[in-house]
């Protein structure tokens, strides 16, 4: 039976209309979104551990979240000190503690100053900085800028950690007694009125154990 024109139009009107594909359309592969998720996770972890845009005071007196003691365990001073060293010291003293002749910065690896039985002199160096030449292992070193003072930049704990790392770094074959926050605090209080950096001759007059 032949359909009328009106019946044919009604049938066509009820048929689903399929949109034409867009030219140049693109669907990102699943791997792209997985990579975005991984980057977001790593960024979040970086902010959490190294305090990102937050004030460093969030983790005081510790350097960052990794340095905060966990229940049932204590901070490893060498590991905590390695982080402080990477942030504050290695640009001048080099990652391997070899120093830098180009800027007159002396070595810390196997340094006679670092390996003294007492840590009084090296604590003073970190707190107030140093100026003028210094003889390390029989060789004279000296930077025009001298060594910076860190008494206002680092806490007693951070200074104890970094000096313990420097004095006990297994990579540098250093093996000297650890430095405690109490030792740093005592010398900080003893030298609180001193505004100037130290010279090597001044430090050599002070027993390393004091």
C-alpha positions as CSV (number, residue, x, y, z in Angstrom):
1,X,0.0,0.0,0.0
2,X,1.5,3.3,-1.0
3,X,1.9,5.9,1.8
4,X,0.7,9.4,1.3
5,X,3.2,12.3,1.4
6,X,1.9,13.4,4.8
7,X,2.4,9.9,6.3
8,X,6.0,9.8,5.0
9,X,6.8,13.2,6.6
10,X,5.4,12.0,9.9
11,X,7.7,8.9,9.9
12,X,10.7,11.1,9.1
13,X,9.9,13.5,11.9
14,X,10.0,10.7,14.4
15,X,13.4,9.4,13.3
16,X,16.3,10.4,15.6
17,X,18.6,13.1,14.4
18,X,22.3,12.4,14.6
19,X,24.6,15.4,14.9
20,X,27.3,15.6,12.4
21,X,30.8,15.1,13.8
22,X,32.7,18.3,14.5
23,X,35.8,18.8,12.3
24,X,39.0,18.7,14.4
25,X,37.4,17.4,17.6
26,X,39.8,15.6,20.0
27,X,39.4,13.4,23.0
28,X,42.3,13.3,25.4
29,X,43.6,9.8,26.3
30,X,43.2,8.5,29.8
31,X,46.9,8.7,30.4
32,X,46.7,12.5,30.1
33,X,44.3,12.7,33.1
34,X,46.3,10.2,35.1
35,X,49.4,12.3,34.6
36,X,47.5,15.4,35.8
37,X,46.4,13.5,38.9
38,X,50.0,12.4,39.7
39,X,51.3,16.0,39.3
40,X,48.5,17.3,41.5
41,X,49.5,14.7,44.2
42,X,53.2,15.6,44.0
43,X,52.4,19.3,44.2
44,X,50.3,18.7,47.3
45,X,53.0,16.7,48.9
46,X,55.6,19.4,48.2
47,X,53.4,22.0,49.8
48,X,52.8,19.8,52.8
49,X,56.4,18.8,53.5
50,X,58.3,22.0,52.6
51,X,55.6,24.5,53.7
52,X,55.3,25.9,50.1
53,X,53.8,29.4,50.5
54,X,53.2,29.0,54.2
55,X,55.3,30.7,56.8
56,X,58.3,28.7,57.9
57,X,56.9,29.3,61.4
58,X,54.2,26.7,60.8
59,X,56.7,24.0,61.7
60,X,58.8,25.8,64.3
61,X,61.1,24.8,65.8
62,X,61.6,22.2,63.0
63,X,62.7,22.9,59.4
64,X,59.7,21.2,57.8
65,X,57.2,18.4,58.3
66,X,59.7,15.7,57.8
67,X,61.8,16.9,60.8
68,X,58.9,16.8,63.3
69,X,59.3,13.8,65.6
70,X,56.9,11.0,65.0
71,X,55.2,9.0,67.8
72,X,57.5,6.2,68.8
73,X,60.6,7.6,67.2
74,X,63.0,10.5,67.3
75,X,64.3,12.8,64.6
76,X,67.5,11.5,63.0
77,X,69.8,14.6,63.4
78,X,72.0,13.6,60.4
79,X,69.0,13.3,58.1
80,X,67.4,16.5,59.4
81,X,70.8,18.3,59.1
82,X,71.2,17.2,55.5
83,X,68.1,19.1,54.6
84,X,69.2,22.2,56.4
85,X,72.6,22.0,54.7
86,X,71.0,21.6,51.2
87,X,68.9,24.7,51.8
88,X,71.4,27.0,53.5
89,X,75.0,25.8,53.0
90,X,75.7,23.8,50.0
91,X,75.6,26.7,47.5
92,X,78.9,27.9,49.0
93,X,80.5,24.8,50.6
94,X,79.3,22.5,47.7
95,X,77.1,19.3,48.0
96,X,80.2,17.2,48.7
97,X,81.6,19.6,51.3
98,X,84.7,20.3,49.3
99,X,84.5,24.1,49.4
100,X,84.9,26.4,46.5
101,X,88.3,28.0,45.7
102,X,86.6,30.4,43.3
103,X,84.8,32.2,46.1
104,X,87.3,31.4,48.9
105,X,84.8,29.2,50.7
106,X,86.7,26.5,52.7
107,X,86.0,22.8,52.7
108,X,84.0,21.1,55.5
109,X,84.8,17.5,54.5
110,X,87.8,16.4,56.7
111,X,88.2,20.0,57.9
112,X,90.3,20.3,61.1
113,X,87.8,23.0,62.3
114,X,84.8,20.7,61.8
115,X,86.4,17.6,63.4
116,X,87.5,19.3,66.6
117,X,86.4,17.3,69.7
118,X,84.5,20.3,71.0
119,X,82.0,22.2,68.8
120,X,82.2,25.6,70.5
121,X,84.1,27.4,67.7
122,X,82.1,26.0,64.8
123,X,78.8,26.9,66.7
124,X,80.1,30.5,67.0
125,X,80.9,30.5,63.3
126,X,77.4,29.6,62.4
127,X,75.7,31.9,64.8
128,X,77.7,35.1,64.1
129,X,79.5,34.3,60.8
130,X,83.1,35.0,60.1
131,X,85.3,37.6,58.3
132,X,88.9,37.6,57.1
133,X,91.1,34.7,56.2
134,X,90.9,31.3,57.9
135,X,93.5,28.5,57.6
136,X,91.9,25.0,57.1
137,X,94.1,22.0,56.9
138,X,97.1,24.1,56.5
139,X,95.7,26.1,53.5
140,X,94.5,29.7,53.8
141,X,91.0,30.5,52.6
142,X,89.1,33.7,52.6
143,X,86.0,35.1,50.9
144,X,85.6,38.9,50.4
145,X,82.0,38.5,51.7
146,X,83.0,36.3,54.6
147,X,80.6,33.8,56.1
148,X,77.0,34.8,56.8
149,X,75.6,34.8,60.3
150,X,72.7,32.4,60.8
151,X,71.6,33.3,64.4
152,X,68.5,35.0,63.1
153,X,67.8,32.6,60.3
154,X,68.1,29.2,62.1
155,X,66.8,27.8,65.4
156,X,69.0,26.1,68.0
157,X,67.6,22.8,66.7
158,X,68.3,23.5,63.1
159,X,71.9,24.6,63.9
160,X,72.4,21.5,66.0
161,X,71.1,19.3,63.2
162,X,73.2,20.9,60.4
163,X,76.4,20.8,62.5
164,X,75.8,17.2,63.5
165,X,75.4,16.4,59.8
166,X,78.5,18.2,58.9
167,X,80.5,16.6,61.7
168,X,79.1,13.1,61.1
169,X,78.5,13.0,57.3
170,X,79.2,9.4,56.2
171,X,79.6,10.6,52.6
172,X,82.5,12.9,53.7
173,X,84.0,10.4,56.1
174,X,83.6,12.9,59.0
175,X,83.3,11.4,62.4
176,X,83.1,13.9,65.3
177,X,80.7,14.1,68.2
178,X,77.2,15.3,67.6
179,X,76.0,18.8,68.4
180,X,72.9,19.2,70.6
181,X,70.3,22.1,70.7
182,X,71.3,22.7,74.3
183,X,74.9,23.3,73.3
184,X,73.8,25.8,70.7
185,X,71.5,27.5,73.1
186,X,74.2,27.9,75.7
187,X,76.6,29.6,73.2
188,X,73.8,31.7,71.7
189,X,73.1,33.1,75.2
190,X,76.8,33.5,76.0
191,X,77.4,35.5,72.8
192,X,74.1,37.3,72.5
193,X,75.6,40.8,72.9
194,X,78.2,40.2,70.1
195,X,77.1,42.1,67.0
196,X,80.0,41.3,64.7
197,X,81.3,38.3,62.9
198,X,84.3,36.4,64.2
199,X,87.8,36.3,62.9
200,X,89.9,33.1,63.0
201,X,92.4,34.6,65.5
202,X,89.6,35.5,67.9
203,X,88.1,32.0,67.7
204,X,91.4,30.3,68.2
205,X,91.8,32.1,71.6
206,X,88.6,30.3,72.7
207,X,88.8,26.6,73.8
208,X,86.8,24.5,71.4
209,X,85.1,22.9,74.3
210,X,83.6,26.2,75.6
